[in-house]
Amino acid sequence: MKALEWIEDKFREYDTPRLYCGGLAVKAYGGTRPLNDIDVFVPDVTFWPLVEALKDHIRKPAIRQCEAGWDLTYVQFVYDGMKIEIGSDDTPRIQDGATGQWCALEIDFDDAEMRTYEECDLPVMARDKLIAYKQILAREVDLIDVAELTDG
């Protein structure tokens, strides 16, 4: 996938720690749902220089957004027709789909699991943490992912 190869090249070029989550992480664990975008977190200290370096590919500007169960600072790039959403690790929160309450989302780069997807070795969110946050969000797409990640 050209977009994944492109962003991985940029992460290496700018020496950026990263943690893939969302549908791509699920795919890296063997999920079968079609991939809508690439979701990845980076440390806030590297987020802003990366945004500046890749500004020619920005579709949505880097600002704090509160939408679709997420409250975080992120930027959306598009490369080869694929959306790449890069979030800062600066206090992201998710909304509990059952109660509406906001919960802190812990981003732990050291707890990443290395997985291979599309011939790229990627640091992805640990399976248990991926399942946990998707259970909290409880959107239809998240419940599909949880079922695939837990074989049930």
C-alpha positions as CSV (number, residue, x, y, z in Angstrom):
1,M,0.0,0.0,0.0
2,K,1.6,3.2,-1.2
3,A,0.2,5.4,1.6
4,L,1.5,3.2,4.3
5,E,5.0,2.9,2.7
6,W,5.0,6.7,2.3
7,I,4.1,7.5,5.9
8,E,6.5,4.9,7.2
9,D,9.3,6.5,5.1
10,K,8.5,9.9,6.6
11,F,8.4,8.5,10.2
12,R,11.9,7.0,9.6
13,E,13.1,10.2,8.0
14,Y,12.0,12.3,10.9
15,D,12.9,9.6,13.5
16,T,9.3,9.6,14.8
17,P,8.1,7.0,17.4
18,R,4.6,5.9,16.4
19,L,1.8,3.6,17.5
20,Y,-0.8,2.4,15.0
21,C,-4.3,1.8,16.2
22,G,-7.7,1.6,14.6
23,G,-8.5,-0.5,11.6
24,L,-4.9,-0.9,10.5
25,A,-3.9,-2.4,13.8
26,V,-6.9,-4.7,13.6
27,K,-5.8,-5.7,10.1
28,A,-2.3,-6.3,11.4
29,Y,-3.8,-8.8,13.9
30,G,-5.6,-10.6,11.1
31,G,-8.9,-8.6,10.9
32,T,-10.8,-8.7,7.6
33,R,-12.8,-5.5,7.6
34,P,-11.9,-3.2,4.7
35,L,-9.4,-0.5,5.7
36,N,-10.9,3.0,5.6
37,D,-7.9,5.0,6.8
38,I,-4.6,4.7,8.6
39,D,-4.7,5.8,12.3
40,V,-1.5,6.4,14.2
41,F,-0.4,8.3,17.3
42,V,3.0,10.1,17.6
43,P,4.5,12.0,20.6
44,D,3.4,15.6,20.7
45,V,7.0,16.7,20.6
46,T,7.3,15.2,17.1
47,F,3.7,15.8,16.0
48,W,4.2,19.5,15.1
49,P,7.4,19.2,13.2
50,L,5.9,16.3,11.2
51,V,2.8,18.4,10.4
52,E,5.0,21.2,9.1
53,A,7.2,18.8,7.1
54,L,4.2,17.2,5.4
55,K,2.0,20.2,5.0
56,D,1.6,19.8,1.3
57,H,-0.5,16.6,1.9
58,I,-2.8,18.0,4.6
59,R,-6.6,17.6,4.1
60,K,-7.7,18.5,7.6
61,P,-5.6,20.9,9.6
62,A,-3.8,20.0,12.9
63,I,-6.2,21.2,15.6
64,R,-8.0,19.8,18.6
65,Q,-11.1,18.0,17.4
66,C,-14.0,16.5,19.3
67,E,-16.0,14.2,16.9
68,A,-17.2,10.6,16.5
69,G,-16.3,9.6,20.0
70,W,-12.8,11.1,19.9
71,D,-11.3,14.2,21.6
72,L,-7.7,14.7,20.4
73,T,-5.3,16.8,18.4
74,Y,-4.9,15.3,15.0
75,V,-4.1,16.1,11.4
76,Q,-5.4,14.3,8.3
77,F,-3.2,13.7,5.3
78,V,-4.1,12.1,2.0
79,Y,-1.6,10.2,0.0
80,D,-2.5,8.1,-3.0
81,G,-6.2,8.4,-2.2
82,M,-5.8,7.0,1.4
83,K,-6.5,9.1,4.5
84,I,-3.8,9.1,7.1
85,E,-4.8,10.4,10.5
86,I,-2.0,11.2,12.8
87,G,-2.9,12.0,16.4
88,S,-0.8,13.7,19.1
89,D,-0.4,11.8,22.4
90,D,-1.2,15.0,24.2
91,T,-4.2,13.9,26.4
92,P,-6.4,12.1,23.8
93,R,-9.8,11.0,25.1
94,I,-12.5,8.6,23.9
95,Q,-16.2,8.7,24.6
96,D,-17.9,5.7,26.3
97,G,-20.6,4.6,23.8
98,A,-22.8,3.4,26.6
99,T,-22.6,6.3,29.1
100,G,-21.4,9.2,27.1
101,Q,-18.6,9.9,29.6
102,W,-15.1,10.8,28.3
103,C,-12.2,8.5,29.2
104,A,-8.5,9.1,28.9
105,L,-6.8,7.0,26.2
106,E,-3.4,5.9,27.3
107,I,-0.9,5.9,24.4
108,D,2.1,3.7,25.4
109,F,4.7,3.6,22.7
110,D,6.8,1.1,24.8
111,D,3.9,-1.4,24.9
112,A,3.6,-1.7,21.1
113,E,3.5,-5.0,19.5
114,M,5.5,-5.4,16.2
115,R,3.3,-6.8,13.5
116,T,3.7,-7.1,9.7
117,Y,1.1,-5.6,7.4
118,E,1.5,-5.1,3.7
119,E,5.2,-6.0,4.0
120,C,5.7,-3.2,6.6
121,D,6.8,-4.0,10.1
122,L,4.7,-1.7,12.3
123,P,4.4,-0.9,16.0
124,V,0.8,-1.5,16.7
125,M,-1.3,-1.0,19.9
126,A,-1.2,-4.0,22.1
127,R,-4.1,-6.3,21.3
128,D,-5.7,-6.1,24.8
129,K,-5.5,-2.2,24.8
130,L,-6.9,-2.1,21.2
131,I,-9.8,-4.3,22.3
132,A,-10.4,-2.3,25.4
133,Y,-10.7,1.1,23.7
134,K,-12.8,-0.3,20.9
135,Q,-15.2,-1.8,23.5
136,I,-15.5,1.6,25.2
137,L,-16.2,3.4,22.0
138,A,-18.7,0.7,21.0
139,R,-19.5,2.1,17.6
140,E,-20.7,-0.5,15.1
141,V,-17.3,-0.6,13.4
142,D,-15.6,-1.1,16.8
143,L,-17.8,-4.0,17.8
144,I,-17.0,-5.7,14.5
145,D,-13.3,-5.2,15.2
146,V,-13.7,-6.5,18.8
147,A,-15.5,-9.6,17.5
148,E,-12.6,-10.3,15.0
149,L,-9.9,-9.7,17.6
150,T,-11.6,-12.0,20.2
151,D,-12.8,-14.6,17.7
152,G,-16.3,-14.1,18.8
